[in-house]
Structure formats: structure tokens, C-alpha cells
Amino acid sequence: MKKIVSMVLAFVLVMTVQASVFANGNQSPEDLVQQRVEQSKESRLQLQSAPLSSEIAAELQRIAEQYEVGEALSPEDADFIKKYAPINLSDVEEGETVQIQATETYFFEGYNNNGLIDAGLQGFFQLTKGAINHSLRTYMLSYDRDGKVRPRITNTNTFVGYGLIGSDGVIGKVVDFTQSNQCTNRSECTMDKTTPFSGVMIYGYSAPVAQIYYSADTDENSVTISEITEWD
């Protein structure tokens, strides 16, 4: 996990917990992602908004690395998480119970080009929230925007959650996991993974990372998607 969290600085996804409204009729989230991919290949679609500031992302990274699951945050770090954590499940006061809510879907995208590889990433999260039991589905489609076959493409998402630990309402780390996959000799690579988890989670963030390799056995000349933003 430490290796993945070390990459969070450039990849923290800005998310707010609001119900997603699809204006595209009966299209599935997967269809919408594929449509966005095709649009990006045709129009060289670029990012529409700025990612989380590097200062805030760096502090979120530090806190994620400093604490273990089940460990209470310092009052200062807890205040920072309450203020800046991109995921805020509800307006729950400390000591109250998180109310059960339905699944919500959040779309994201990112692009990078190093002169050798023009890389794109589209995907979505589906966060199903409950009082104690939750699940996170991550769908990521990473691809060469020119359609060229690459020796290796990897997808990784790190999820870190904070919430109430013990009976005194203290904020601590309650979940920390990584989802990942890789494809070889492909022009695109899809990851579709769902991870159940439990805990009284209130705050958190996801950090999706895509990497496309120019050579299978080295990072040299590879491209890592460095900015992720939401899209409607």
C-alpha cells in the first residue's frame, strides 16, 4: 500500500457526495465511459477542471502513510481530514450513526502525453454506503489514444477511509485497500473490481492511477496519468 499511496499526490480524485444524475437516458455507466473514450480519441478532449491542489494532496498523503487502520488521528489531522477529504458521506456529527444510503456513481478522466505515448483514462466509482458495511466498485479504462498496442498497461486505485473508532467519537483510519490489474500487448486495459469493506466511515478519497509502458520491463518512457478530474 505504501508504494501506491506515495503516488497519491498527483492522482487524488476530487469527489463530493451528491447523487449522480445521468442525462444520457438509459445508457449504462460502462457505455458512457466507452463513449467518452471515443470522443477523446476523435477530439483530443482535455481536462475540464483542476485536480486537488498539490499542497492538500501532499497532506492527505502524509496522513494516509502515518496511520494504520484502527489508529486514531491527532486532533490536527482529524480537523484536516474533516475539512479537505474529497469524500464526505454525510453531515454526521461525531458520535451519531451514519445513515444507510443508496449506491452513487462518480465519473473521472485524465490524460498525459510524453511525446511517445498519448495516454487516456476514463472510469467511474460506484460507492455503496451503509451504516457499517460498504463497497466500492472501480471501473477504469486506460488506453493509447492513437490505438497503438503497448507491451503493458496497469490500473491501480487506492482507497483510504476515515471515520469513528471506539465509543468516544474519535476520528481514525478505518479502511485502506488497493485494487489493481494489468494487461499485456493491448492498446487498452479495463479494470472492473468491487471491494466490500466495513466500518463507520465518514471521510475518504480514492486515488486512481494508470500507467502505459513503452517497454515491458522498464519504466523508462512510460506514461503515468498525472491529473484526474470529475466529469458529468
Backbone torsions as a table, in degrees:
resi	resn	phi	psi	omega
1	MET	NA	-37.4	-177.3
2	LYS	-57.3	-39.7	-178.7
3	LYS	-63.2	-41.1	-178.8
4	ILE	-71.0	-45.1	-178.7
5	VAL	-60.9	-29.5	179.4
6	SER	-63.5	-16.9	179.2
7	MET	-96.9	2.7	-173.5
8	VAL	-65.3	-30.1	-173.9
9	LEU	-45.1	-46.9	-175.8
10	ALA	-94.7	-0.9	-168.7
11	PHE	-124.3	3.7	-177.0
12	VAL	-62.3	127.4	-178.5
13	LEU	-87.0	123.2	177.5
14	VAL	-74.5	116.0	-177.9
15	MET	-134.5	139.8	169.5
16	THR	-123.9	146.5	-174.8
17	VAL	-87.2	94.0	175.1
18	GLN	-135.1	149.3	-179.8
19	ALA	-64.0	134.8	178.2
20	SER	-81.5	136.0	177.8
21	VAL	-116.6	116.4	-178.4
22	PHE	-89.9	124.1	179.4
23	ALA	-97.4	13.5	-173.7
24	ASN	-110.9	34.2	175.1
25	GLY	65.6	-129.9	-174.3
26	ASN	-97.9	14.3	179.6
27	GLN	-64.3	138.6	176.8
28	SER	-76.2	160.4	175.4
29	PRO	-56.5	-38.8	179.0
30	GLU	-62.1	-40.9	178.0
31	ASP	-64.7	-39.2	179.8
32	LEU	-65.6	-37.8	176.9
33	VAL	-63.6	-46.4	-179.4
34	GLN	-62.7	-38.0	177.9
35	GLN	-63.9	-40.5	178.9
36	ARG	-65.9	-38.5	177.2
37	VAL	-59.7	-48.0	-179.4
38	GLU	-63.0	-39.6	178.0
39	GLN	-62.5	-41.2	-177.9
40	SER	-67.4	-35.1	178.5
41	LYS	-67.8	-37.1	-176.3
42	GLU	-80.0	-37.4	-171.9
43	SER	-112.4	-1.1	-174.4
44	ARG	53.3	49.3	179.1
45	LEU	-53.3	136.7	-179.6
46	GLN	-114.7	170.2	-178.5
47	LEU	-61.1	142.3	-177.5
48	GLN	-100.9	-13.5	-178.3
49	SER	-149.6	167.9	-175.5
50	ALA	-87.5	145.2	175.6
51	PRO	-73.8	174.1	176.7
52	LEU	-55.8	141.2	-176.8
53	SER	-59.9	149.0	-176.6
54	SER	-62.6	-32.9	-179.7
55	GLU	-66.8	-45.2	179.1
56	ILE	-67.1	-43.3	179.2
57	ALA	-60.5	-40.3	179.9
58	ALA	-64.4	-38.8	179.4
59	GLU	-70.7	-38.5	174.4
60	LEU	-61.9	-38.9	177.3
61	GLN	-63.2	-45.0	-179.0
62	ARG	-60.6	-45.8	-178.8
63	ILE	-63.9	-42.1	-179.9
64	ALA	-61.2	-37.4	-178.2
65	GLU	-78.3	-27.3	-172.3
66	GLN	-77.8	-30.7	-171.4
67	TYR	-111.4	148.4	173.3
68	GLU	-96.3	160.9	176.0
69	VAL	-60.4	131.4	-178.6
70	GLY	93.9	-6.6	-178.3
71	GLU	-93.3	137.2	179.5
72	ALA	-75.3	142.3	175.9
73	LEU	-81.2	153.5	172.1
74	SER	-65.4	157.1	178.8
75	PRO	-55.0	-37.7	-179.5
76	GLU	-67.7	-44.7	-179.9
77	ASP	-68.4	-36.8	177.4
78	ALA	-62.6	-41.3	178.5
79	ASP	-63.9	-38.4	179.4
80	PHE	-65.7	-44.1	179.3
81	ILE	-61.7	-44.0	179.5
82	LYS	-60.0	-35.1	-175.5
83	LYS	-83.5	-38.1	-168.2
84	TYR	-117.7	-10.9	-179.8
85	ALA	-59.0	126.1	-175.4
86	PRO	-62.1	-31.6	178.0
87	ILE	-98.2	124.3	176.5
88	ASN	-131.9	103.2	-168.8
89	LEU	-65.6	-30.4	-178.7
90	SER	-169.4	177.6	176.9
91	ASP	-91.8	40.0	-176.5
92	VAL	-70.1	133.6	173.4
93	GLU	-82.9	154.1	180.0
94	GLU	-58.9	134.4	-179.9
95	GLY	93.8	-12.2	178.4
96	GLU	-91.0	169.5	-179.3
97	THR	-95.0	136.1	175.9
98	VAL	-71.1	129.2	-178.4
99	GLN	-78.4	146.1	178.1
100	ILE	-67.5	133.2	-179.8
101	GLN	-134.2	160.4	-177.5
102	ALA	-78.5	175.1	177.3
103	THR	-68.4	138.6	176.9
104	GLU	-126.5	147.9	-174.2
105	THR	-119.6	136.0	-179.2
106	TYR	-130.1	127.3	-179.8
107	PHE	-97.1	147.8	177.3
108	PHE	-145.3	162.2	178.5
109	GLU	-154.0	161.7	176.3
110	GLY	-162.5	158.7	-178.0
111	TYR	-143.6	152.6	172.4
112	ASN	-159.1	149.0	-178.5
113	ASN	-144.0	124.0	179.5
114	ASN	-107.5	13.7	-178.4
115	GLY	91.2	-20.1	176.9
116	LEU	-109.2	-36.2	-178.9
117	ILE	-129.6	130.0	173.6
118	ASP	-104.3	106.2	-169.7
119	ALA	-107.6	145.3	176.5
120	GLY	-134.0	155.7	177.5
121	LEU	-144.6	126.5	170.8
122	GLN	-129.8	152.7	177.8
123	GLY	179.6	-173.4	177.1
124	PHE	-152.8	156.1	170.1
125	PHE	-108.2	142.9	168.0
126	GLN	-122.6	109.7	-177.4
127	LEU	-103.7	114.9	176.5
128	THR	-101.3	118.4	-172.1
129	LYS	-108.7	142.3	174.0
130	GLY	-138.6	-175.5	178.7
131	ALA	-65.6	-41.2	-179.0
132	ILE	-127.9	-43.8	-175.2
133	ASN	-97.2	133.2	-177.1
134	HIS	-137.0	172.0	170.5
135	SER	-151.4	151.2	177.5
136	LEU	-124.9	119.9	171.8
137	ARG	-100.4	128.1	177.4
138	THR	-117.8	123.6	177.9
139	TYR	-117.9	115.3	-178.9
140	MET	-126.3	132.6	174.9
141	LEU	-123.5	107.6	179.7
142	SER	-104.4	140.7	-171.3
143	TYR	-158.2	156.8	170.2
144	ASP	-83.4	121.2	-173.5
145	ARG	-70.7	-15.7	175.0
146	ASP	-93.4	0.2	178.5
147	GLY	75.6	15.5	-179.3
148	LYS	-80.4	139.6	177.8
149	VAL	-71.7	131.6	179.7
150	ARG	-118.0	149.8	-174.9
151	PRO	-65.6	-29.7	-179.6
152	ARG	-156.8	138.8	174.2
153	ILE	-133.3	132.8	-179.9
154	THR	-123.5	146.8	173.5
155	ASN	-122.3	135.6	178.0
156	THR	-143.1	137.4	172.3
157	ASN	-133.4	127.0	175.9
158	THR	-107.8	129.7	-179.7
159	PHE	-119.0	129.4	179.2
160	VAL	-127.7	130.0	-179.1
161	GLY	-127.1	147.9	179.4
162	TYR	-127.0	147.9	179.8
163	GLY	-171.3	-159.2	-174.7
164	LEU	-82.1	131.9	174.8
165	ILE	-124.4	142.2	-177.6
166	GLY	73.6	-165.7	-176.4
167	SER	-108.2	4.8	-175.7
168	ASP	-107.9	11.9	174.1
169	GLY	77.8	17.1	-179.7
170	VAL	-76.1	139.6	177.3
171	ILE	-85.9	130.0	177.8
172	GLY	-145.4	176.5	176.6
173	LYS	-78.6	127.4	-177.3
174	VAL	-116.1	-16.4	179.5
175	VAL	-154.9	146.8	-179.6
176	ASP	-160.5	109.0	179.6
177	PHE	-147.8	164.2	-179.0
178	THR	-128.4	136.3	172.7
179	GLN	-112.4	138.1	-178.1
180	SER	-157.8	159.1	171.0
181	ASN	-159.1	174.1	174.4
182	GLN	-149.4	155.6	177.1
183	CYS	-128.2	148.7	178.3
184	THR	-120.6	143.4	177.4
185	ASN	53.1	52.0	179.2
186	ARG	-135.8	159.7	173.8
187	SER	-94.2	-11.2	176.5
188	GLU	-151.1	159.5	-176.7
189	CYS	-144.8	127.7	-178.5
190	THR	-111.9	133.1	171.0
191	MET	-115.3	130.9	176.8
192	ASP	-137.3	97.0	-175.5
193	LYS	-132.2	142.4	177.1
194	THR	-120.9	129.0	-179.0
195	THR	-122.1	117.9	174.6
196	PRO	-79.4	148.8	175.3
197	PHE	-153.7	165.0	-177.5
198	SER	-134.5	162.7	-178.4
199	GLY	133.7	157.0	178.5
200	VAL	-83.6	77.5	-176.5
201	MET	-88.3	135.6	178.1
202	ILE	-122.7	-39.6	-175.8
203	TYR	-121.9	151.7	176.9
204	GLY	177.7	-179.9	175.8
205	TYR	-156.5	157.4	173.8
206	SER	-116.2	146.5	-179.1
207	ALA	-128.3	87.8	178.1
208	PRO	-77.6	139.1	-178.5
209	VAL	-134.4	130.5	174.4
210	ALA	-121.3	139.0	178.0
211	GLN	-135.6	129.4	177.5
212	ILE	-115.0	128.8	-172.3
213	TYR	-99.3	138.2	174.3
214	TYR	-83.4	-32.9	176.1
215	SER	-131.5	138.0	-169.7
216	ALA	-63.7	-32.8	-169.0
217	ASP	-106.8	13.4	-179.8
218	THR	-151.0	152.2	176.2
219	ASP	-79.1	-11.6	-176.5
220	GLU	-59.2	130.6	179.4
221	ASN	68.2	7.5	175.8
222	SER	-76.4	164.0	179.2
223	VAL	-119.8	131.1	173.7
224	THR	-115.0	130.4	178.0
225	ILE	-67.1	123.3	-169.3
226	SER	-108.8	-6.5	178.3
227	GLU	-140.8	125.6	179.6
228	ILE	-120.2	132.7	176.7
229	THR	-135.3	163.0	175.6
230	GLU	-76.0	155.5	167.7
231	TRP	-142.0	152.3	-176.3
232	ASP	-93.2	NA	NA
